Amino acid sequence: MSQVVAERTGPRKGAGPLQYIRGNKSGKGTFKSLLPLLPFLAFIAYFLVFPLTFIVRDAFLSNDGHFTWLNFEECFKGVYGHSFYVSIRLSFISALIGAVAGSLIASAIVKTGSRTRKAVAATSSVLANTGGVPLAFMFLAGFGAEGLVTKTLKALGWNLYGGSFTLFSETGIILVYCFFQIPLMVLIFSPALENVKPEWREANDSLGGTRISYFTRIAVPLLFPAFLSTSLLLFANSFSAYATARAMTAGTLPLMPLLIGNLVDGNVLANQEHLGHAMAVSMIGVSIIVMGIYLLVLKFSRVKS
């Protein structure tokens, strides 16, 4: 009797979510399974695929509508090439600071209770998605020339603006970017730290290992792929940021997203109608390279594990 029940209620060959994708030989099951995805696919096509297609097409067109490479040559000359360098440098520094500071904070948080970890995760998710005009206003109110934090530090004997620091410079933008880079690192890197088992530390101690040997032979090899991949995400996040830098600098800092925004808004020089599209494609190329390295690191870590 139990065998009959098991045959009737047990898993059948091909059962599960995949059977809706496979469908029958006529393909009706596959079509029906794709029906709920049509609104999402239409949304992606209208707001991502179509604009990207037109941007790539226009990047290779001259003002007369002929194919040309001159737009990409201009991307790496003069102020445009300098903006490319400044954007990469700013993104690298902010990603490095966010990765190091966020990993240290995450390593301290994973040692606390579950309630504390949940509270920190919720707070980090909110801070990591804070940007644009609200973030700029918050830093102006706190770290501006007449901000609350600036006045407090000045009363304690430290004039924040006594030297060359200004909130509207590259250093100030890095400071603002770290506000959402560090919480993002805490949010993404914490699960990797939680997967480090205490038994591995105990095994290291029982075999006569030291803290240095545990750190160099166990912790670093296990956590470095996650650290590197998360750092690449932070780089891509800051490299493509636009609203915060726009609100903070009003376009005075030469950054690729800001220059692209100026070109798209209509501030186009003579014979450079499609230069903004070429710069956008160049940024997409950098993002593809970064995400490709990110996927390779993930693949390497999975194979190694």
Backbone bond lengths (Angstrom), bond angles and torsions (degrees), N, CA, C in turn:
res aa  C-N    CA-C-N  psi(-1)  N-CA   C-N-CA  omega(-1)  CA-C   N-CA-C  phi
1 M - - - 1.473 - - 1.522 111.12 -
2 S 1.356 116.09 -44.05 1.471 120.04 179.32 1.512 111.54 -63.86
3 Q 1.348 115.43 -32.46 1.459 118.17 179.58 1.525 110.70 -68.68
4 V 1.336 115.99 -37.80 1.455 120.17 178.29 1.517 110.88 -66.22
5 V 1.347 115.99 -43.08 1.456 119.73 178.10 1.516 111.10 -63.04
6 A 1.338 116.52 -40.09 1.460 120.34 179.14 1.513 111.64 -64.60
7 E 1.355 115.60 -36.76 1.460 118.33 178.69 1.522 111.68 -69.01
8 R 1.353 116.43 -31.53 1.453 119.67 -177.70 1.530 112.14 -82.31
9 T 1.348 115.15 -37.57 1.465 119.33 -174.79 1.508 113.36 -101.30
10 G 1.327 118.14 -12.61 1.453 120.76 -177.47 1.509 111.42 -73.00
11 P 1.337 115.23 170.45 1.468 119.08 -178.55 1.509 111.82 -66.58
12 R 1.305 116.50 135.92 1.448 122.33 177.64 1.513 109.73 -96.45
13 K 1.282 116.34 157.00 1.446 122.38 179.19 1.521 109.18 -66.98
14 G 1.329 114.27 125.03 1.457 118.96 -179.56 1.510 113.49 88.21
15 A 1.369 118.22 -0.79 1.456 120.01 179.96 1.521 109.73 -75.59
16 G 1.297 115.90 158.85 1.449 119.77 -179.78 1.513 110.53 115.08
17 P 1.340 115.56 -175.06 1.472 118.98 -177.55 1.516 113.73 -61.59
18 L 1.345 117.57 -28.20 1.457 119.35 -175.79 1.525 112.69 -69.37
19 Q 1.333 116.74 -22.96 1.462 117.57 -177.48 1.523 111.37 -68.13
20 Y 1.347 116.97 -25.30 1.456 119.48 177.90 1.524 110.92 -76.75
21 I 1.315 116.51 -25.99 1.455 119.85 177.59 1.515 111.05 -80.65
22 R 1.348 114.84 -39.20 1.461 117.84 -179.28 1.522 111.42 -68.17
23 G 1.338 114.55 -48.41 1.461 119.07 179.75 1.514 111.46 66.47
24 N 1.315 114.85 -162.53 1.456 119.26 177.85 1.517 109.65 -96.31
25 K 1.315 115.50 -176.25 1.455 120.13 -175.81 1.525 112.15 -68.78
26 S 1.305 116.74 -25.36 1.463 119.34 -179.25 1.521 113.42 -78.13
27 G 1.343 117.04 -13.52 1.458 120.90 178.51 1.508 114.47 85.80
28 K 1.343 118.41 5.20 1.459 120.29 -179.46 1.514 111.45 -66.70
29 G 1.355 116.20 -36.93 1.461 118.84 179.73 1.517 111.84 -65.56
30 T 1.310 117.09 -37.95 1.466 120.36 178.34 1.519 111.05 -65.67
31 F 1.328 117.22 -41.29 1.457 120.52 179.64 1.520 111.23 -64.53
32 K 1.329 116.37 -42.24 1.460 119.66 179.74 1.525 111.27 -65.79
33 S 1.333 117.13 -35.95 1.462 119.81 179.87 1.519 112.24 -69.90
34 L 1.337 117.30 -23.38 1.461 120.71 179.68 1.522 113.19 -87.77
35 L 1.312 117.72 -11.82 1.467 120.46 -178.92 1.531 112.86 -58.81
36 P 1.342 119.97 -44.91 1.474 117.82 178.61 1.524 113.75 -64.70
37 L 1.337 117.21 -19.59 1.466 120.30 -178.68 1.520 113.37 -87.51
38 L 1.328 117.83 -8.48 1.458 120.06 -176.19 1.533 113.37 -59.48
39 P 1.339 120.22 -43.43 1.485 118.10 176.87 1.524 112.42 -61.35
40 F 1.319 116.71 -40.63 1.459 119.14 178.94 1.520 111.72 -66.61
41 L 1.326 117.41 -42.47 1.460 120.85 178.60 1.526 111.14 -64.71
42 A 1.322 116.39 -38.34 1.461 119.67 177.08 1.520 111.23 -65.39
43 F 1.312 116.70 -39.59 1.467 121.00 177.76 1.528 110.68 -63.01
44 I 1.339 117.37 -46.11 1.463 121.43 179.39 1.528 110.60 -64.02
45 A 1.315 116.53 -41.18 1.461 119.89 -178.78 1.526 111.35 -65.54
46 Y 1.326 117.44 -41.57 1.462 120.43 -174.82 1.526 112.01 -75.03
47 F 1.339 116.94 -40.12 1.461 119.86 -174.14 1.521 113.62 -98.86
48 L 1.337 119.13 -7.81 1.464 119.90 -178.31 1.528 112.36 -128.56
49 V 1.324 116.75 -54.06 1.466 119.71 -173.05 1.535 110.94 -69.90
50 F 1.320 117.56 -50.34 1.465 120.52 -178.44 1.528 112.45 -63.01
51 P 1.334 119.97 -49.36 1.471 118.39 177.57 1.522 113.03 -60.93
52 L 1.335 116.94 -39.85 1.465 119.83 179.68 1.520 111.11 -64.61
53 T 1.318 116.50 -38.26 1.468 120.03 178.46 1.525 111.63 -63.33
54 F 1.328 117.24 -44.35 1.456 120.66 179.86 1.532 111.73 -68.77
55 I 1.330 116.78 -35.37 1.466 119.66 178.62 1.518 110.65 -65.08
56 V 1.334 116.68 -45.81 1.461 120.18 179.51 1.528 110.40 -64.31
57 R 1.330 117.04 -39.00 1.462 119.66 179.00 1.523 111.69 -64.69
58 D 1.332 116.75 -47.25 1.463 120.09 -177.26 1.518 112.54 -70.25
59 A 1.339 117.11 -22.33 1.467 119.20 -179.56 1.520 112.01 -65.87
60 F 1.329 117.34 -23.98 1.466 121.63 -178.59 1.523 112.08 -103.45
61 L 1.335 117.84 16.63 1.464 121.22 -178.78 1.525 110.27 -112.79
62 S 1.300 115.33 143.82 1.452 121.25 173.10 1.525 109.41 -87.04
63 N 1.315 116.53 -179.90 1.464 119.44 177.74 1.521 112.61 -64.27
64 D 1.325 116.41 -24.82 1.467 121.18 178.58 1.523 112.98 -87.59
65 G 1.335 117.62 -2.06 1.451 120.66 179.65 1.513 114.49 88.24
66 H 1.334 118.41 14.51 1.456 121.92 179.77 1.528 110.07 -100.83
67 F 1.331 114.56 156.59 1.463 120.16 179.94 1.528 109.83 -68.18
68 T 1.352 116.04 137.00 1.460 120.80 -179.42 1.526 110.03 -157.09
69 W 1.356 114.12 154.71 1.468 121.70 173.88 1.530 111.75 -104.30
70 L 1.315 117.10 -0.95 1.457 120.32 -173.28 1.522 112.81 -64.16
71 N 1.323 117.44 -28.96 1.460 119.61 179.39 1.523 111.33 -62.69
72 F 1.324 117.12 -40.23 1.462 120.31 179.87 1.524 111.11 -74.67
73 E 1.321 117.46 -29.28 1.457 119.16 175.50 1.526 111.17 -66.17
74 E 1.322 116.38 -36.49 1.459 120.14 178.76 1.523 112.23 -70.74
75 C 1.331 116.79 -23.85 1.468 120.12 -178.99 1.516 112.60 -62.74
76 F 1.319 117.49 -25.82 1.457 121.62 -174.76 1.529 111.72 -112.79
77 K 1.328 116.54 24.30 1.453 121.54 178.18 1.522 109.83 -122.49
78 G 1.323 115.60 147.32 1.452 121.24 172.23 1.513 113.49 59.82
79 V 1.318 115.55 -136.25 1.456 121.35 -176.08 1.527 111.59 -67.82
80 Y 1.332 116.72 -28.01 1.464 119.68 -179.58 1.529 110.85 -71.61
81 G 1.319 117.52 -42.79 1.449 119.79 175.28 1.517 112.30 -65.56
82 H 1.342 116.16 -37.02 1.463 119.74 177.04 1.523 111.16 -65.48
83 S 1.321 117.10 -38.79 1.468 119.95 177.83 1.520 111.36 -65.01
84 F 1.328 116.62 -34.21 1.468 120.61 176.55 1.523 109.78 -62.92
85 Y 1.326 115.95 -44.33 1.467 120.76 179.85 1.523 111.27 -66.16
86 V 1.326 117.34 -44.22 1.467 121.19 -179.56 1.524 110.74 -63.94
87 S 1.323 117.63 -40.10 1.469 120.59 179.87 1.520 111.21 -64.09
88 I 1.332 117.13 -44.22 1.461 120.28 179.22 1.522 110.82 -66.22
89 R 1.325 117.41 -42.06 1.466 120.08 179.64 1.516 111.78 -65.23
90 L 1.317 117.40 -45.10 1.461 120.69 178.93 1.519 111.23 -63.34
91 S 1.321 117.00 -41.41 1.469 120.66 179.67 1.520 111.07 -66.25
92 F 1.320 116.57 -39.84 1.469 119.88 179.86 1.524 111.51 -65.81
93 I 1.329 117.30 -44.16 1.470 119.97 -178.50 1.519 110.78 -67.25
94 S 1.320 117.10 -45.51 1.467 119.56 179.79 1.519 111.59 -65.14
95 A 1.340 117.26 -36.93 1.460 119.88 177.67 1.520 111.14 -67.72
96 L 1.333 117.32 -38.80 1.466 120.65 179.35 1.521 111.20 -66.23
97 I 1.335 116.98 -45.92 1.463 120.00 177.93 1.521 111.14 -63.75
98 G 1.322 116.60 -44.67 1.460 119.67 179.34 1.510 112.92 -64.08
99 A 1.340 117.39 -37.48 1.462 120.45 -178.90 1.525 111.23 -69.49
100 V 1.321 117.27 -45.26 1.469 120.54 -178.63 1.529 110.58 -67.56
101 A 1.338 116.92 -51.14 1.463 119.97 -178.99 1.518 111.75 -65.26
102 G 1.326 117.09 -41.15 1.470 119.78 179.84 1.511 112.98 -66.42
103 S 1.344 117.94 -37.61 1.468 120.39 178.90 1.518 110.93 -67.75
104 L 1.324 117.92 -37.51 1.472 120.27 177.91 1.528 110.84 -66.72
105 I 1.321 116.45 -41.81 1.469 119.36 178.01 1.520 110.79 -66.19
106 A 1.329 117.04 -41.20 1.463 120.30 179.78 1.521 111.26 -65.14
107 S 1.339 117.73 -38.14 1.469 120.19 178.78 1.513 111.79 -65.94
108 A 1.335 117.18 -29.69 1.462 119.73 177.12 1.523 111.98 -79.04
109 I 1.334 116.51 -30.30 1.462 119.98 -176.86 1.526 111.70 -76.57
110 V 1.339 117.59 -35.53 1.463 119.56 -176.86 1.521 112.04 -65.33
111 K 1.320 117.38 -15.26 1.458 120.82 178.89 1.515 112.61 -86.12
112 T 1.325 117.58 -5.46 1.454 121.70 -179.32 1.526 110.32 -91.35
113 G 1.330 116.04 -174.85 1.449 121.26 -179.46 1.511 112.80 -75.38
114 S 1.324 114.83 171.76 1.463 120.04 -177.20 1.524 111.74 -67.50
115 R 1.325 117.91 -35.36 1.458 120.04 179.72 1.521 111.22 -64.80
116 T 1.319 115.80 -41.94 1.467 119.22 178.36 1.517 111.09 -64.27
117 R 1.329 117.26 -41.41 1.461 120.63 179.53 1.529 111.21 -63.95
118 K 1.329 116.69 -40.71 1.460 119.76 178.48 1.523 111.48 -65.63
119 A 1.343 116.46 -40.31 1.459 119.90 179.39 1.527 111.07 -65.99
120 V 1.326 116.63 -41.35 1.464 120.19 178.72 1.527 110.82 -67.38
121 A 1.329 117.15 -38.74 1.462 120.26 178.48 1.523 111.03 -63.77
122 A 1.330 117.05 -42.14 1.466 120.05 178.59 1.528 111.32 -65.47
123 T 1.331 115.91 -42.15 1.464 119.32 178.78 1.528 111.59 -65.92
124 S 1.326 116.48 -41.24 1.464 120.52 -179.60 1.516 111.38 -64.91
125 S 1.329 117.42 -37.74 1.465 119.64 178.93 1.516 111.92 -64.70
126 V 1.332 116.76 -33.70 1.472 120.05 177.59 1.521 110.82 -72.71
127 L 1.327 117.08 -46.21 1.463 120.88 -178.16 1.523 111.71 -67.55
128 A 1.336 116.94 -34.42 1.464 119.82 -178.88 1.521 112.10 -67.82
129 N 1.321 117.47 -22.91 1.467 121.18 179.98 1.523 112.45 -103.28
130 T 1.326 116.92 14.16 1.451 121.39 177.18 1.524 109.48 -92.07
131 G 1.306 117.33 129.00 1.461 120.55 -179.62 1.507 110.72 -170.19
132 G 1.327 114.91 -173.75 1.444 120.20 177.55 1.516 112.98 74.46
133 V 1.318 116.22 -148.56 1.462 122.47 -176.36 1.529 112.25 -63.22
134 P 1.340 121.53 -42.49 1.474 119.23 178.46 1.532 112.99 -58.70
135 L 1.342 117.05 -41.87 1.463 119.70 178.92 1.532 110.79 -67.06
136 A 1.317 117.23 -40.50 1.462 120.00 178.16 1.522 111.40 -63.10
137 F 1.321 116.68 -43.27 1.463 119.88 178.65 1.532 111.08 -63.66
138 M 1.321 117.04 -38.92 1.458 120.32 -179.18 1.526 110.98 -63.47
139 F 1.327 117.04 -42.11 1.456 119.78 179.89 1.529 111.33 -73.07
140 L 1.322 117.80 -33.66 1.458 119.62 175.72 1.522 111.00 -65.18
141 A 1.325 116.29 -38.63 1.463 120.08 178.61 1.518 112.11 -71.56
142 G 1.344 116.42 -26.62 1.458 119.10 -178.08 1.514 114.21 -97.36
143 F 1.349 116.07 -45.80 1.459 120.55 -173.15 1.521 112.94 -115.10
144 G 1.319 118.81 10.93 1.448 120.82 175.35 1.515 112.18 -69.38
145 A 1.324 116.39 177.47 1.468 119.84 -179.13 1.517 111.92 -60.23
146 E 1.322 117.95 -30.93 1.466 123.00 177.24 1.522 111.41 -116.31
147 G 1.334 116.37 25.63 1.453 120.74 -178.41 1.522 112.88 -75.34
148 L 1.325 115.03 164.60 1.464 120.48 -177.26 1.531 111.34 -65.75
149 V 1.338 116.39 -45.98 1.466 119.01 179.94 1.520 110.67 -65.79
150 T 1.320 117.88 -38.99 1.465 121.26 179.12 1.523 111.26 -62.59
151 K 1.327 117.26 -44.00 1.465 120.30 178.88 1.522 111.63 -67.51
152 T 1.336 117.07 -36.28 1.461 120.01 178.69 1.527 111.23 -65.63
153 L 1.335 116.15 -44.72 1.461 119.64 177.86 1.524 111.72 -65.55
154 K 1.309 116.62 -35.50 1.464 120.36 178.41 1.520 110.98 -66.83
155 A 1.343 116.70 -36.76 1.462 119.92 176.97 1.521 111.64 -67.77
156 L 1.335 116.82 -26.70 1.463 121.06 178.30 1.526 112.41 -86.85
157 G 1.324 117.12 -0.25 1.450 120.16 176.67 1.505 115.76 103.65
158 W 1.325 118.68 6.35 1.468 120.99 -179.92 1.523 108.59 -120.03
159 N 1.313 115.66 111.62 1.457 121.36 177.75 1.521 108.38 -88.22
160 L 1.320 116.90 107.31 1.456 121.43 -176.08 1.518 111.50 -63.68
161 Y 1.325 117.29 -30.31 1.462 121.91 -178.87 1.528 111.48 -102.26
162 G 1.322 116.73 20.43 1.449 119.74 178.93 1.510 113.35 -72.15
163 G 1.329 117.43 -25.49 1.456 121.69 179.46 1.512 111.78 -103.24
164 S 1.319 114.54 -134.95 1.474 120.25 -178.24 1.522 112.90 -97.89
165 F 1.334 117.77 5.21 1.464 119.90 -177.24 1.518 110.51 -72.62
166 T 1.319 114.10 138.80 1.459 121.99 170.80 1.517 108.05 -148.37
167 L 1.294 115.93 145.80 1.456 120.82 -176.72 1.520 112.38 -69.56
168 F 1.316 117.25 -15.31 1.456 121.31 -177.05 1.526 112.83 -98.71
169 S 1.325 117.13 7.34 1.461 121.70 178.68 1.525 109.67 -94.84
170 E 1.326 115.27 -176.56 1.461 119.94 178.65 1.518 111.21 -63.88
171 T 1.331 116.99 -38.65 1.468 120.32 177.62 1.520 111.06 -63.16
172 G 1.325 116.74 -40.93 1.462 119.68 178.35 1.514 112.40 -65.54
173 I 1.331 117.14 -39.04 1.466 120.13 178.23 1.532 110.49 -65.60
174 I 1.327 117.16 -38.61 1.469 120.13 176.71 1.515 110.25 -62.00
175 L 1.330 116.77 -41.69 1.462 120.69 177.24 1.521 111.24 -60.43
176 V 1.310 116.87 -42.83 1.467 120.60 179.53 1.526 110.49 -67.94
177 Y 1.325 117.61 -41.82 1.458 120.80 -179.90 1.529 111.66 -62.73
178 C 1.329 116.60 -35.42 1.460 119.21 179.56 1.525 112.36 -63.29
179 F 1.331 116.03 -20.84 1.465 119.36 179.41 1.522 111.44 -62.15
180 F 1.340 117.91 -36.71 1.464 119.48 178.28 1.525 112.33 -105.46
181 Q 1.325 118.42 -12.27 1.457 119.83 177.10 1.528 111.76 -75.06
182 I 1.324 116.54 -43.36 1.472 120.34 -178.81 1.528 111.61 -64.24
183 P 1.344 120.37 -48.71 1.475 118.49 176.43 1.520 113.67 -61.03
184 L 1.336 117.30 -34.10 1.464 119.57 177.70 1.523 110.86 -65.23
185 M 1.328 116.75 -39.37 1.467 120.43 176.96 1.520 110.67 -65.12
186 V 1.322 116.91 -42.29 1.474 120.27 178.19 1.519 110.53 -61.37
187 L 1.308 116.65 -41.20 1.462 121.45 -176.42 1.526 111.70 -68.31
188 I 1.327 117.84 -38.31 1.464 120.96 -174.64 1.523 112.03 -89.88
189 F 1.324 117.40 -33.64 1.459 120.82 -174.34 1.531 112.87 -84.74
190 S 1.324 117.85 -19.52 1.473 120.30 -178.47 1.529 113.21 -60.83
191 P 1.355 120.16 -43.13 1.468 118.26 178.17 1.522 113.71 -58.89
192 A 1.330 117.68 -34.11 1.468 119.67 177.53 1.519 111.24 -65.86
193 L 1.317 116.96 -38.58 1.464 120.19 178.07 1.518 111.64 -70.15
194 E 1.323 116.86 -33.83 1.465 119.95 179.42 1.516 112.14 -69.09
195 N 1.340 117.74 -22.09 1.461 121.24 178.71 1.522 113.36 -80.67
196 V 1.325 117.25 -8.64 1.465 120.42 176.26 1.530 108.12 -76.30
197 K 1.311 116.81 115.88 1.462 121.44 -174.00 1.531 111.35 -82.84
198 P 1.342 117.88 142.26 1.471 120.18 177.51 1.525 112.58 -64.77
199 E 1.343 116.97 -25.00 1.459 119.27 179.91 1.517 112.53 -61.80
200 W 1.334 116.74 -28.51 1.457 119.21 179.37 1.526 110.77 -68.62
201 R 1.311 117.34 -36.27 1.461 121.00 176.33 1.529 110.28 -68.85
202 E 1.324 115.91 -39.69 1.461 119.39 178.30 1.524 111.26 -66.73
203 A 1.320 117.12 -38.64 1.458 119.71 177.19 1.524 111.11 -65.05
204 N 1.305 116.89 -37.68 1.472 120.30 177.26 1.521 110.94 -64.06
205 D 1.332 117.21 -42.30 1.463 120.39 179.58 1.526 111.97 -68.32
206 S 1.345 117.00 -39.22 1.466 119.83 -179.28 1.516 112.64 -68.34
207 L 1.334 116.84 -25.92 1.457 120.75 178.41 1.528 112.67 -90.28
208 G 1.322 116.56 8.49 1.453 120.31 177.04 1.508 114.52 86.44
209 G 1.303 117.31 14.61 1.457 120.24 179.61 1.512 112.26 -78.79
210 T 1.304 116.10 161.32 1.460 123.08 179.28 1.528 109.77 -107.94
211 R 1.322 115.68 178.19 1.461 119.74 176.89 1.523 111.27 -64.42
212 I 1.323 115.38 -34.93 1.463 118.93 179.81 1.527 110.87 -67.92
213 S 1.336 116.67 -42.36 1.459 119.77 179.19 1.527 111.19 -66.41
214 Y 1.336 116.99 -37.34 1.461 119.49 176.60 1.521 110.92 -64.99
215 F 1.320 116.23 -39.88 1.454 120.10 -178.21 1.526 111.62 -70.26
216 T 1.325 116.71 -41.79 1.470 120.04 -174.77 1.526 112.98 -83.26
217 R 1.332 118.12 -31.13 1.463 120.89 -173.92 1.519 113.96 -102.15
218 I 1.319 118.12 -17.64 1.466 120.30 -176.81 1.520 111.30 -121.45
219 A 1.326 116.60 -57.95 1.459 119.85 -173.02 1.533 112.33 -67.52
220 V 1.323 116.46 -49.42 1.466 119.42 -177.05 1.531 112.27 -64.57
221 P 1.339 120.45 -48.60 1.475 118.43 178.09 1.519 113.87 -60.11
222 L 1.333 117.10 -31.47 1.460 119.76 -179.07 1.529 111.97 -78.63
223 L 1.313 116.93 -39.05 1.460 120.74 -171.95 1.524 113.70 -96.25
224 F 1.330 117.94 -15.58 1.467 118.84 -176.44 1.527 112.80 -63.11
225 P 1.340 121.05 -42.45 1.475 118.33 176.62 1.516 113.32 -59.12
226 A 1.342 117.40 -41.60 1.471 119.79 177.87 1.521 110.91 -67.24
227 F 1.327 117.29 -38.45 1.465 120.76 178.46 1.524 111.09 -64.52
228 L 1.326 116.37 -44.24 1.466 120.03 -178.68 1.521 111.49 -67.52
229 S 1.322 117.16 -43.46 1.460 119.93 -179.45 1.522 111.46 -65.34
230 T 1.329 117.12 -39.00 1.461 119.90 177.78 1.525 111.15 -68.49
231 S 1.315 117.18 -36.11 1.463 120.54 176.62 1.525 111.13 -63.04
232 L 1.323 116.89 -37.87 1.456 120.32 177.26 1.533 110.89 -65.46
233 L 1.310 116.96 -37.20 1.463 119.94 175.58 1.527 111.38 -64.28
234 L 1.329 116.76 -39.68 1.460 120.27 177.15 1.524 111.06 -64.23
235 F 1.327 116.82 -39.25 1.458 120.37 177.24 1.528 110.70 -61.84
236 A 1.327 116.72 -47.75 1.461 120.07 179.24 1.527 111.25 -63.88
237 N 1.320 116.92 -34.49 1.461 120.69 -179.65 1.522 111.64 -65.90
238 S 1.324 117.16 -44.64 1.462 120.31 -179.94 1.526 112.09 -77.31
239 F 1.327 117.52 -29.73 1.455 120.71 -178.83 1.530 111.64 -66.89
240 S 1.318 116.28 -32.30 1.469 120.27 -178.06 1.515 113.36 -97.92
241 A 1.345 118.48 1.59 1.462 120.91 -178.95 1.524 110.41 -67.41
242 Y 1.319 116.36 136.26 1.471 120.97 -177.36 1.530 112.38 -128.57
243 A 1.322 117.27 -51.08 1.464 120.56 -170.01 1.524 111.66 -63.54
244 T 1.331 117.77 -41.68 1.463 120.33 -177.92 1.519 111.35 -65.95
245 A 1.344 116.45 -47.51 1.466 119.79 179.34 1.525 111.21 -64.99
246 R 1.309 117.56 -36.05 1.465 121.45 178.84 1.518 110.74 -65.04
247 A 1.327 116.62 -43.35 1.456 119.96 -179.14 1.527 112.09 -71.68
248 M 1.330 117.30 -30.12 1.460 120.18 -177.58 1.519 112.61 -80.65
249 T 1.327 117.62 -42.09 1.458 120.99 -171.14 1.518 113.98 -107.92
250 A 1.327 118.15 -13.83 1.474 122.38 -177.23 1.520 111.38 56.27
251 G 1.334 116.94 32.06 1.453 121.35 176.62 1.511 115.29 85.26
252 T 1.355 119.19 5.46 1.462 120.62 -178.95 1.520 112.73 -77.08
253 L 1.323 118.58 -24.70 1.463 122.19 178.82 1.526 108.98 -90.39
254 P 1.344 117.86 127.49 1.474 119.67 -176.93 1.520 112.10 -74.44
255 L 1.307 116.58 93.48 1.454 123.09 177.05 1.522 109.12 -120.44
256 M 1.317 115.96 146.23 1.460 120.53 -177.83 1.529 113.01 -57.19
257 P 1.337 119.83 -49.10 1.483 118.36 179.90 1.522 112.78 -59.98
258 L 1.341 117.85 -36.64 1.456 120.36 -178.95 1.523 111.42 -69.62
259 L 1.331 116.90 -41.12 1.459 119.53 178.12 1.524 111.39 -66.27
260 I 1.327 116.23 -39.00 1.464 119.15 176.57 1.528 110.22 -62.76
261 G 1.324 116.48 -40.71 1.455 119.66 177.51 1.519 112.61 -62.45
262 N 1.340 116.54 -39.68 1.465 119.40 177.79 1.529 111.49 -65.33
263 L 1.326 116.68 -40.74 1.464 119.87 179.53 1.525 111.86 -68.06
264 V 1.312 116.43 -37.98 1.464 119.92 179.62 1.529 110.88 -71.61
265 D 1.343 116.89 -32.82 1.468 120.72 179.94 1.514 113.24 -69.56
266 G 1.336 116.73 -14.38 1.457 118.72 177.91 1.505 114.71 119.58
267 N 1.350 118.44 -3.41 1.459 121.08 177.92 1.529 108.95 -81.06
268 V 1.302 116.67 68.89 1.456 123.30 -173.49 1.521 109.53 -104.87
269 L 1.328 114.85 131.05 1.459 119.74 176.33 1.518 110.37 -79.63
270 A 1.302 116.67 169.54 1.462 121.58 -179.56 1.518 110.22 -64.56
271 N 1.302 115.85 137.45 1.469 123.66 177.85 1.523 112.83 62.91
272 Q 1.343 118.03 24.76 1.459 121.40 178.74 1.526 109.83 -134.30
273 E 1.302 116.44 44.66 1.459 120.99 -175.36 1.519 111.82 -66.72
274 H 1.344 116.76 -38.03 1.466 120.72 -176.23 1.524 112.75 -105.69
275 L 1.316 117.59 18.38 1.462 120.18 -180.00 1.527 111.41 -66.76
276 G 1.336 116.59 -37.71 1.462 119.38 178.09 1.509 112.70 -61.70
277 H 1.332 117.33 -37.00 1.459 119.76 177.70 1.525 111.17 -67.09
278 A 1.319 117.19 -38.76 1.462 120.05 178.35 1.527 111.26 -65.96
279 M 1.322 117.07 -39.23 1.468 120.12 177.27 1.524 110.98 -66.14
280 A 1.327 116.91 -37.29 1.461 120.31 177.18 1.525 111.10 -64.54
281 V 1.338 116.71 -41.76 1.459 119.99 177.69 1.527 110.57 -65.12
282 S 1.330 117.57 -35.90 1.465 120.83 176.98 1.525 110.82 -64.13
283 M 1.322 117.21 -41.09 1.458 120.23 176.78 1.525 110.98 -65.47
284 I 1.321 116.57 -39.03 1.464 119.77 176.87 1.521 110.35 -62.37
285 G 1.350 116.42 -39.03 1.461 119.66 177.93 1.519 112.10 -62.15
286 V 1.335 117.23 -42.53 1.466 120.20 177.25 1.525 110.53 -63.41
287 S 1.325 116.97 -42.12 1.463 120.40 178.96 1.527 111.65 -63.94
288 I 1.324 117.11 -37.89 1.468 120.58 178.12 1.523 110.39 -65.12
289 I 1.336 116.84 -41.40 1.466 120.25 178.30 1.526 110.83 -62.57
290 V 1.334 116.04 -45.19 1.467 120.09 -179.91 1.523 110.79 -63.12
291 M 1.326 117.35 -45.78 1.458 119.87 -179.28 1.524 111.22 -69.09
292 G 1.354 117.69 -30.92 1.463 119.92 175.36 1.518 111.41 -64.34
293 I 1.331 116.77 -43.44 1.472 119.95 176.06 1.526 110.49 -63.13
294 Y 1.334 115.66 -39.23 1.467 120.46 177.92 1.529 111.47 -59.46
295 L 1.333 117.27 -44.64 1.462 120.90 179.71 1.528 111.39 -68.15
296 L 1.332 117.02 -35.70 1.459 119.91 177.22 1.524 111.16 -65.66
297 V 1.324 116.52 -39.42 1.473 119.98 177.99 1.517 110.22 -64.96
298 L 1.329 117.63 -42.51 1.464 120.25 177.57 1.525 111.53 -62.81
299 K 1.318 116.74 -42.22 1.459 120.55 179.22 1.511 111.01 -64.28
300 F 1.330 116.95 -41.51 1.470 121.08 178.87 1.516 111.42 -63.90
301 S 1.349 116.03 -41.77 1.467 119.28 -179.42 1.524 111.76 -67.08
302 R 1.332 116.98 -35.76 1.470 119.61 179.11 1.525 110.62 -69.83
303 V 1.338 116.55 -41.59 1.463 119.26 178.56 1.509 111.25 -64.23
304 K 1.340 116.03 -39.89 1.455 120.26 -178.86 1.522 111.51 -68.69
305 S 1.352 115.36 -36.70 1.466 118.70 178.46 1.520 112.18 -72.83
